[in-house]
């Protein structure tokens, strides 16, 4: 017989469980004698609710007038979340997850009752995806809390929540969330299969899971969205996308996505459609601005003076008269300075970080100009490029844009406008090859889908926005009848 399989005598049972926990003092083992029957109860003290243990388990257990059996324990104890186990390994796993295990020595099975004492952070405002309009709550590290929020927002019986366990050494509970009547089965199967196929020691967070299952791990562009906003998560699910939650992670994963999805915000929906369209287009312009502005400065001053207006050329010459570095080195130094200030501000405490960013930028900028390390005009250009990159609602996409600037500046310094065009062509070709859960990453531009323009570049009024994005291949493409949605039935005064 396997030495880790029940039944076991009490001494052997207690010894093997202690060995399993490496003689940890946190493991509490109590042996009770009830009506001549030995009962072993064990748990980790700080992982269970002791008041419920005493009131709902120990009290009815000790007051019984006859011996207990496994069947009686499951049917007469008023606790819904119970299960039977038959091995030391499974018992140890359940204890770690907040279960109280009751064992009658000599029985083939023990009974585990879930009484977890979880330290859950209260619902708070989102930090990295802050909104002016719309719901302000964010996900927490508790999977139960996050599922509760989602069920509250999507209170339909069509919502499917699948449970998976991933991790060879440290196991993590993962939930796949989608609407059965809308989500494409291929998208769901792809997400499920990629998670099931993972052979890793542990999955620390949804961001780690996203890197493990995305289509191209070598690309700098994220292919799945990480969000801490329940409203964005639920909005994406209602469009036919597939969501993933990981226990102990305060963010959720959404796919398949497109490049343009990373520049959308749920705030666009809460504004009037013309305001939302303007802000969305502003983000795309800012992205292009951030990528090419500094490289264009380097290329123009290095090779293409003729494209600079004469009046501006004089100002540039005067500004750079004392600068000893070539434009490419000057731009790289300032870009690196901006990144250092940004990283320092992010790592320092909030109030200190804000002060450091403002004061550091002003002081270092002024000192660099007076010392002749750079020109006033380049400081303005670098600051505008940095501000433009911060308009991306996705932190990962904003970081990718800032990183892209560095090789583009080097190519601009080496070959001028030809180097910039080479870099842009390489980026476009790279994006054309990318996929998200097997779906085109540049949709609806390539392949072109006119109906999806509303869900990417612009936002139409809700009455006319009746189609779900076709690039995710939803089962039900229509949200509502646009003709009925646009009807206005006023009260007849007569």
N, C-alpha and C positions, 0 to 999 in steps of 0.2 A: 504493500500500500504506500502511496505517496505520503511522505512525512508532513506535507503541508496541507493535506486534505483532511477534512473532518470525516468521522468523529475522532476526537482525541481526549485523553484523560486530562484532568484539570491541571496537573503540574506540567505536563508536556505542552499543553495548550498555552499556558501563561509564559513558559520559557520561550517558546517559538515566537510568540508575539513580541516579547521584549527584545529578542534578537532582531526581529524585523525592524524595530524602531531604535536599534543600537543602544539599548538600555537608557533611552531618553527619560528624564524625570517628568517630562510633560505628559507622558502617557499615564492616565489614571486607570487602575484596575481594582475593582471592588468585588469581593466574593460575599454573597449573601446566602444565608440558610433560611429558606422559606418552607415551612411545613415539612422539614426533613429533606428538602431538595436544595442542591447547590445551584446557585445562579451567579454567573460571572458577567459583570457590566464594565465596559471600558470605553474611554473617550479621551480626547485632549481637552483639558479644562477650559482653556481660553478660546476654543473654537465652537463651543455649544452654549445654548441658553440654559443656564443652571436652574432658573425658576421653572421653566417648562419641564426640565428633566425630573425635578422633584414632584411637581404637581401632576403631570400627565403620564409619567412612566413609573417612577419609584413608588408613589403613593398607591396606585391600584395594584402594583406588583406585590408589595409587602402586605397589603390588607386582604389578599386572597385567602380563602379558607381551604383551598385544595391545591395540589401541585399544578404547575403550569406545563404546557406543551408548546411547541413552536406554532402549531395551528391556533391554539387559544391566544397566544401572544399577538399574533397578527390580527385576529378578529375581535378581541376584547379590549385592546388598548386603543383609546381614542386619538390615534395619530394616523393621518392619511398616508404620509410618505414613508412607507416601510417596504423592505424587501428582504428576501432570504439569501444567504451566501453560504458557500460550502468549502472555502479555501482561506488559508491564512493571508495570502497575497491580496485577495479581494477584500477581506476584513480590514487589513491595514490601509488599503486605498480609500475605503469608505470612511474610516476614522479620520484620515487626513482631511477629508472634505466636509467635516462637521457632523458626522453620524455618531450615534450612540449604539453600540453593538451589545446585544444580550445573547449569551450562550449558555445552554444547559449541557454540562460535560457529558460526553457519551452520545449526544445527538449528532445527526448527519448534517444539520444546518444550524446556522445562527441567524438572528433577526437584527437588521439594522434600521434605526429610526433617524431620520434627518432632522436635526435640531441646530441649524447653523447659527453662530453668533458672528455676523459679518459686519465689519466696519465700513459703512457706506458713506461716501461723500455726498453732501446735500446738493440738490440741483442748483447750478450756478449759470451765469452768463458765459457765452462762448468767448474764448480769449483770442484764438488765431483767426476766427471767422466772425468777427463782430458785425452786428447789423444795426442799422438805424430804425428800420421798420421790420415788423414781423415778430414771431416768437423769439424769446430771448434765452430759453433754456438750452443746455448742452448735455451731451451724453456724459455719463460717469463711468467709473471703473467697474461698476456692478452690472453684470449681464442681466440679472433679474430686473433691475431698475430700467435698463435700456429697453428690454422687451416690453415692459409695462408702458413706457412712453410710446413705443411704436404701436402697440395694441390700442392704446388710447386714441392715437391719431388715425390709425387705419382700423376702425372698428367694424370689420367685415369678416364673414366666415370664409371668404375666399383667400385670406392671407395664410400662406404656408410658411412654417418655421421648422426647418430640418436641423437635427442635431448631429454633429460629427465630433469625434475625439481625435486630436492630432498630437503627436509628440512621442518619440521613442523612450525618452528618459523622464521628462517633465510633461505631463499630459495637459492639454488645454482644450476647453470646451468651445466649440465653434458652432454658430448658428447661421444657416443660409435662409434668407428671407426673400419672398417674392409673392406676387399675386398669380394664382394658378391660371385664371382665365385670361391673363394679359401677357405674362412673361413667356418668351419663346423657349420651348423645351430644350433646344440646342444650347442656348445660353446657360440655362440652369444645369444641364448635364455637363457642360464644359467646366463651369465653376465647381460643381460637385466633384468631378473626376480629378481635376487638378489638385484640389485640397486632399482628397483621399489618397492620391499617389505620393504625397509628400513623405519622405523618409528623413526626418530631421529629429534632432534631440529635443527641441522645444520650439515653440512659437511665442515670442515675447509680446507681440503687439500686432494690430492689424496692419501697420505700415510694414512690418517684417513679412507678414503673410502676403501682402501685395507684391513685394519684391520676389517672393518665392514662386508665385503663380502667374505673374504677368508674362506676356508673350516674348518680350525682349528685355532681358535683365541688363544688357550692355548699353541700352539707350539712355540718354540723359533725361528724356522726356517721360514723365510718369504716365502710365497707361490705365491705371485705376485710381479713382478719386478716394482720398481719405477725408472724411468730414466728421466734425464734432457736432453738427447741427441735425437734430431729429427731423426738422421740417424739410431740409434738403434731402435727407435719406428717404423719407416717405414720399416726397414729390417724385424722386427718381424711380421708386418702386411702382408708383401709380402710372408711370410712363412705360413700364415694361422691363425695367432694368432689374438686376439681381443684386441684393445687398448681403453683406457678411458682417457678423458681429463676433468678436473674440472676448471671452471672459477676461476680466481685469484690464481691459483696454478702453480708454475713453473716446475712441473714435470708431467709425464704421467704414467699411469698404463698399464701393459701388462700381459696377461694371455691367456691360461694356460701355466705355466712354469714348468721346472724340476729343481732338485737340481743343475745339471750341468750347467744350463743356467746362474746361478749367478756367474759362474767363466769364462764366455765367455765375450769377448769384441769385439766391431765392429772393433777395431784396428787389431784383428786377421785376418779380411778379407782384410785389406789394405796392410798387409805384404805378402811376398811370403809364399806359403802354408807350406813349411818346417819350416820357422821361426815362423809362427803362431801356428803350431802344437807344436813346442818346448816350446813356452811361455805358451800355454794353459796347457800342461802337467806339466810345472814347477809350475803353480798355484795349481794344484791338489796335487802335492808332498808337496808344501809349506803348504797347508791346513792340510794334515796328520801330517806333521812335527810340525806345531803349536799346534795341539791337544795333541800329545802323548809325545813330547820331555821332557817337565818339569815333567809330571807324571812319566815317566820312570826314571828320575833322582831321584825322591823321593822314588819310589819303590825299585830301586837298592840300595840306601844308607840305606834304612830302613830294608829291608828283604833279598835282593839278592846280597850280595857282590860278590858271585861267578861268576856273569856274567860280572864283571868289570875286564878288563885286569890288571895284576899285576902292571905294570909300571904306569898306570893311577890311580890305587887304592892308590899308594903312594902319588901321587900329590893331590888326593882328601883328603887324610888324613891330609896332611900338610896344605891344604887350609882351612879345617874345624877345625883345632886344637883349634882355639880361639872362634869358634862360639858356643854360649850357647844354641841355639834353636835346636830342632829336625828338620830334613829336610823338613817335611811337613809345619811346621810353618814358616820356613825360606823362602820356595818357595811362600807361600801365601803372606807374607809380601812384597816380591819383586814384585810379580804380581800386588798387590794392588798399589805399588809405581809407576809401569809403567802405570797403568790405571789412576792414579791421574795426572801424567805428561801429558798423552795424553789428558785428559779432560781439564786440565788447558790450554794447548797449543791451543786447539780448541776454547775455550771461549775467550781467550785474542785476542787483535788485531793482525793481521797477522804477522807483523814484530816482535812484542813483543813475540807472541806465539812461533815462530820459535826459537828465542833466548832462551826463557824459556825452551823449550823442549831439546835443545842441552846442554845448560849450566847446567840445572837442572839434566839431566841424568848423565853427567860427574861428577859434583860435588857430588851429592848424592851417586852415585855409588862408587866413590873413598872413600868418608867419611864412607859409610857403611862397606866397606872392612877393612879400618884401625881401625874402632871402634869394629870390630869383630862381627858385626851383620850378615854377610853373607860371602860367599866365592867367589873368583874370577870366578871360573868355573860356578857357578850358575848364576852370572851376565851375562856371555856369553850366557848361555842357555836361560835365560829369554829374552835377547835382540834378539836372533835368533827367538824365538817363536813369539815375538811381530812383528818383521819384516815380518815373514812368513804370519801372519794374515793380514797384510796390503796389500798383493798382490791381495786380492779378489777385483775385479772391483766393486762389490756391497758393499756399506758401511754397510748395514744391515746384510749381510751375514758375513762380517768380524767381526762385533760386536758380532754376535751369536757365532762364533768360539772362540773368546776371553772369552766369558762368560762360555762356555762349559769347558774350562780348569780348572776352580775353583772346581766344583764338582769332576772332574777327579783327581785332585791333592789330595783332601780329601780322596777319595776312594783308591788312591795309597798309601797314608800314613796309611790307616786303614788295607788294605789287600794285598798290594803289587801288583804283576802282576795279581793276581786274581781280584782285584778291578778294574784294568784297563780293563781287558777283560769283566768284568761285565758291565762297563760303555759303552764300544764300542758296546757290544751286545745290550744294551738298546737303544743306538742311532740308530743302524741299524734297529731294530724292529720298532722304532718310525718312521723312515723315510719310511719304507715299508708301514706303515699304512697311511701316508700322501697323500693328493691329492691336485691338483690345478685345480679349476673349474671342479672337478670330474674326472680329468685325473691323471694317476699314477705319483707320484712325483719323483720316482727313475728311470723312463724310461730314456734311453733304456736298462739299466742294468736289471731292473725288472719292467714289463716283458721285456725279452731280445728281442731287435730288432737291428739286425746287420746293417741295412741301416741307422739307426739314430746315429751310432757311430760317423759319420762325423760331425754331428751337436752338439756333446757333448764333446767327449774326444779328437778328433783329427780334423784337417782340411785338406781335400783333395784338389787337384788342381780344379779350377772352371770347367774345361772341364769334370771332372768325378763327380762333385758334382751336379747331375741333379735331385735329389729327395728332396722334402720338408719333414720336420720331420713328421713321421707317428704317433707319440704320440699325435699330435693335431688333427689328423683325417681330413686333408684337403680334399676338394672336388677334387682338381686337384693336384695329387702327383708329377707330372713331371714338372720340370722347363724348360727343353730343351732336345733335342735329344743329348745324349753324343757322338754319332758317328759323327754327323755333327759338333758339337762344337769342336771336336778334329782334324778336317780336316785342313790341311795346304796347301793352294793353292798359290804357289810362281809364280812369273812372269817368263815365259819361255824366256830365253835370246835369243833363236833362232827366 
